[in-house]
Amino acid sequence: MKAYEIGAQDGISALTEVTRPDPVAGPGEAVLKVRLVGLNNRDVQVIEGRYGAKKAPERVPLSEGVGEVVALGEGATGIAVGDRAVFAHFATWIDGPFAMSAFGHDVGITHDGWLADYVKVPAAALVSVPEGLSDEQAAPLASAAVTAWNAIVAVGQVKPGDLVLALGTGGVAIWTLQIAKAHGAQVAITSSSDEKLELARKLGADFTINYAEHPDWAAELLRQTGGRGADIIAETGGQGTLPLSINAAAANGRVVLIAVGSADGPLPNYGGIIGKNLAIKGITEGSRAMLAGLVDCIAANGIQPVVDRTFGFDDAREAYAYLKSGGHVGKVLIKL
C-alpha cells in the first residue's frame, strides 16, 4: 500500500511517501480502506517535532478519517465488511470516564494513522457511518469534532437556552458552534478577522467579537449579553486566555480546557473561580461512545462540516503547509 511516514520530524519536508505491505487484521481487529482524512493542528506539531517526544520515524500520521471495512479478524464483532466507519483516535477508550491508559493506543501517535491506503484498528473502536452521511460529513468527526462534543455535551451538559462561548475559529471552535446550535443553545465566538466572524454568523453565531478591536473580549461579551456571561466556555487558548474566560463566565459556568497553549503559570482569577462557583475541567478528545453520539447528532440535524479545501494524496505536504499557514476556516482534508 501507499503510505506516508513522519520521518525525522524536523519539518513538513520530513513527511515521506513509502510503499508498505497491506495491514492484516489480527484477532479483534479491523482493516479499513481509507477514503477521506482530516488534518488537525497536532499533525503539524508532530511533523515538526513539537508534540511531546519525537515519535517512531516510520509512524503513519493523522488521527481522523472515514474508511470502508475490508477485513475483520477472528472475534471482531459489531461491524461488517463493506460498512463505512470512523473511530476516535484513543482507540481503546470505548466508554466511561477517561483513563491514562487511553494514551497507550493513540492513532497517528503510538499506532499508525490514516495517511495510507489502509488503516488497522481494534474493531470495538469503530462507529458505523449511516448511509445518509457523506464522506465529507463523516471524515472530520473523530478528533476536533468529538473534542467539542466532549466539551459542551459530555462535560458542559448543554441545554436549550444556554450560552456557549467558543474562542477563535479553529476546528474545535467551529464544531462547538455547530453542535451547540443543534442543541438549541446560543453561541458567542471570537476572532481577529471580520471575514471569519461573518462566516460564524452564517453558521448561526448569536454574538461575535473581534478581539483585535476589543482586547478585553470578556467585557465586550458581557456588554453584548446584558451582563449575562457564558454558561459553557470551550477554552482553546490556554492560560493566556483563561483569565478572560473566567471573567466571561456566568455564575455556575463550566470552563472546559482543551488546548495546552501557554501551559506555564499560576491559575488566574482564583477569586473569580470561587465567587462564580465555576467548574474548570481539562479534557483530551473523546471516547467511542461520545463519537457515536456525535455521529447520531450530525445525521439527525443534517450538519454540514465547514470544509476549506481538499487535497489529493500526492499533495499531502501542501495540505500540511496550508493548514500551518492559518488562513483556513474549517477543515483541511486529503482524499485518497
C-alpha positions, 0 to 999 in steps of 0.5 A, a space after each residue: 500500500 501507499 503510505 506516508 511516514 513522519 520521518 525525522 520530524 524536523 519539518 513538513 519536508 520530513 513527511 515521506 511517501 513509502 510503499 508498505 505491505 497491506 495491514 492484516 487484521 489480527 484477532 479483534 481487529 479491523 482493516 479499513 480502506 481509507 477514503 477521506 482524512 482530516 488534518 488537525 493542528 497536532 499533525 503539524 506539531 508532530 511533523 515538526 517535532 513539537 508534540 511531546 517526544 519525537 515519535 517512531 520515524 516510520 509512524 503513519 500520521 493523522 488521527 481522523 478519517 472515514 474508511 470502508 471495512 475490508 477485513 475483520 479478524 477472528 472475534 471482531 464483532 459489531 461491524 461488517 465488511 463493506 460498512 463505512 466507519 470512523 473511530 476516535 483516535 484513543 482507540 481503546 477508550 470505548 466508554 466511561 470516564 477517561 483513563 491514562 491508559 487511553 494514551 497507550 493506543 493513540 492513532 497517528 501517535 503510538 499506532 499508525 494513522 490514516 495517511 495510507 491506503 489502509 488503516 488497522 484498528 481494534 474493531 470495538 473502536 469503530 462507529 458505523 457511518 449511516 448511509 445518509 452521511 457523506 464522506 465529507 460529513 463523516 471524515 472530520 468527526 473523530 478528533 476536533 469534532 468529538 473534542 467539542 462534543 466532549 466539551 459542551 455535551 459530555 462535560 458542559 451538559 448543554 441545554 436549550 437556552 444556554 450560552 456557549 462561548 467558543 474562542 477563535 475559529 479553529 476546528 474545535 471552535 467551529 464544531 462547538 458552534 455547530 453542535 451547540 446550535 443543534 442543541 438549541 443553545 446560543 453561541 458567542 465566538 471570537 476572532 481577529 478577522 471580520 471575514 471569519 466572524 461573518 462566516 460564524 454568523 452564517 453558521 448561526 453565531 448569536 454574538 461575535 467579537 473581534 478581539 483585535 478591536 476589543 482586547 478585553 473580549 470578556 467585557 465586550 461579551 458581557 456588554 453584548 449579553 446584558 451582563 449575562 456571561 457564558 454558561 459553557 466556555 470551550 477554552 482553546 487558548 490556554 492560560 493566556 486566555 483563561 483569565 478572560 474566560 473566567 471573567 466571561 463566565 456566568 455564575 455556575 459556568 463550566 470552563 472546559 480546557 482543551 488546548 495546552 497553549 501557554 501551559 506555564 503559570 499560576 491559575 488566574 482569577 482564583 477569586 473569580 473561580 470561587 465567587 462564580 462557583 465555576 467548574 474548570 475541567 481539562 479534557 483530551 478528545 473523546 471516547 467511542 461512545 461520545 463519537 457515536 453520539 456525535 455521529 447520531 447528532 450530525 445525521 439527525 440535524 443534517 450538519 454540514 462540516 465547514 470544509 476549506 479545501 481538499 487535497 489529493 494524496 500526492 499533495 499531502 505536504 501542501 495540505 500540511 503547509 496550508 493548514 500551518 499557514 492559518 488562513 483556513 476556516 474549517 477543515 483541511 482534508 486529503 482524499 485518497 
